[in-house]
Amino acid sequence: MAEQHVTSVKLYLAIFFALMVGTALTVGVAKVDLGAWNDIVMLAVAVTKAVLVILFFMHVKYSTRLTALTAAGGFLFLGILLLYTLNDYFSRGAFLLDVPGK
């Protein structure tokens, strides 16, 4: 059986504060025009917040390696699905043929 890990309230408050700073940063970046960097900065903040939630609130940080491997495998599979979806989306106009009579 897995060991129980007790996380302090102080750590949870620090993670909560970091998530709130990330949220404020997301709102701030949305109001500033950074051009193409807007999406990159917002995705970086979102990934950072997601990693904090997964590691601490879902207790992956203190779990077994199998749990971490399962979580990583899920994200790998999600990445593959997104890759195929984006591949389909960006190749939609590449195969248009001329239709006679139009």
ZAMARGU-4260 file (C-alpha; in steps of 0.2 Angstrom, whole numbers, plus 5000, padded with zeros to 4 digits):
<rodrens>
0) 5000/5000/5000 | 5006/5017/4996 | 5012/5029/5010 | 5002/5043/5015 | 5009/5060/5013
5) 5003/5075/5023 | 5005/5091/5014 | 5005/5107/5024 | 4992/5121/5023 | 5007/5133/5020
10) 5011/5124/5004 | 4993/5123/4998 | 4992/5142/5001 | 5008/5145/4992 | 5001/5135/4977
15) 4985/5144/4978 | 4994/5161/4978 | 5004/5155/4963 | 4988/5150/4954 | 4980/5167/4957
20) 4996/5176/4951 | 4995/5165/4935 | 4977/5170/4933 | 4981/5188/4935 | 4995/5187/4923
25) 4983/5179/4910 | 4971/5193/4912 | 4985/5206/4911 | 4992/5198/4895 | 4975/5197/4887
30) 4973/5216/4889 | 4991/5220/4882 | 4994/5217/4863 | 5010/5207/4862 | 5006/5202/4844
35) 5010/5183/4841 | 5017/5182/4858 | 5000/5183/4866 | 4996/5165/4863 | 5013/5159/4868
40) 5013/5168/4884 | 4995/5162/4888 | 4999/5144/4884 | 5015/5145/4895 | 5005/5152/4910
45) 4991/5139/4907 | 5003/5124/4906 | 5012/5130/4922 | 4996/5131/4931 | 4990/5114/4925
50) 5007/5107/4931 | 5005/5114/4948 | 4987/5107/4949 | 4992/5090/4943 | 5007/5089/4954
55) 5000/5095/4970 | 4981/5095/4970 | 4981/5078/4961 | 4995/5072/4972 | 5006/5066/4958
60) 5021/5073/4965 | 5020/5061/4980 | 5013/5046/4971 | 5022/5031/4964 | 5031/5032/4948
65) 5017/5022/4940 | 5005/5036/4944 | 5017/5049/4936 | 5019/5037/4921 | 5000/5036/4919
70) 4998/5054/4920 | 5012/5057/4907 | 5005/5044/4896 | 4988/5053/4896 | 4996/5069/4891
75) 5006/5061/4877 | 4990/5053/4870 | 4982/5070/4871 | 4996/5078/4862 | 4995/5065/4848
80) 4976/5068/4846 | 4979/5087/4845 | 4993/5084/4833 | 4982/5074/4821 | 4968/5087/4823
85) 4979/5101/4819 | 4986/5091/4804 | 4968/5089/4797 | 4964/5107/4800 | 4979/5115/4792
90) 4978/5103/4777 | 4960/5106/4773 | 4963/5118/4758 | 4978/5109/4751 | 4967/5096/4742
95) 4954/5106/4734 | 4950/5101/4716 | 4942/5111/4702 | 4924/5105/4700 | 4918/5106/4682
100) 4904/5117/4679 | 4907/5129/4694
</rodrens>
